[in-house]
Amino acid sequence: MSKIANTPAFPIQNAQYTDAYGGHPGMTLRQHYAGLALQGILAGRFADTIPHDDINGGGDAAFFAKQYADALIAELEKENTDA
């Protein structure tokens, strides 16, 4: 997994809040991007083309959301190496 993927999506700089939550940095950027992609998949024009019924428990939509998140991260990493 890349460095960008494991970066906290919403880092907390204040030690008071970090200590209150046991030092957990929260969700990663990959998790955040996947959640946004999943929201778009289910709400958008592709909702009817991706199986997300009770048979597979929505696994296909989740799979594609992770794929989109990973693709975005790969593009962001290219920007960092090109600079």
Helices and strands as residue ranges (DSSP letters): H 15-20, H 29-43, H 59-82
